Amino acid sequence: MSKNPSEDAQSGQAPEQQSADQKLPGQSKSLKFQPVKPELSQTVGDIAARKLKAQQHVSKTVWSGLGMMGLVGWSVVIPTLLGAALGNWLDKNYPDSHSWTLMLLIAGLCLGCFNAWHWVNKEDIEINRQENGEDRD
């Protein structure tokens, strides 16, 4: 490569090409850059993607699993208790031949189980989507 940029432009070669073909002092052959093999870059990319995926799943610990079970449990317990409390109030204020407490307790339990099933199903779909490498858009 010459010191004058106008001489580089006149030679017709880009400066990168000129530096790649130049000889270093004490060498008999000119230097040429080897192209990167596509298989190597693909392998490196795959390894990097696996590392990133593994880093995302580090937060999945025993405590997070217990916390998830707690959320599912509370999603069943709260509607059940609310149904029982409302039924108890109705039994005290509006006595009838059938028990509002029992009926609303069962209704709250069914509603809570449906709510827990819906939430767990949604989480399962999200986990499968992440494992299959699909982006969430």
Secondary structure, DSSP 8 states (H G I E B T S, - for coil): --S-HHHHHHHTS-HHHHHHH---TT-SS--------HHHHHHHHHHHHHHHHHHHGGG--HHHHHHHHHHHHHHHHHHHHHHHHHHHHHHHHS--SS-HHHHHHHHHHHHHHHHHHHHHHHHHHHHHHHHTT----
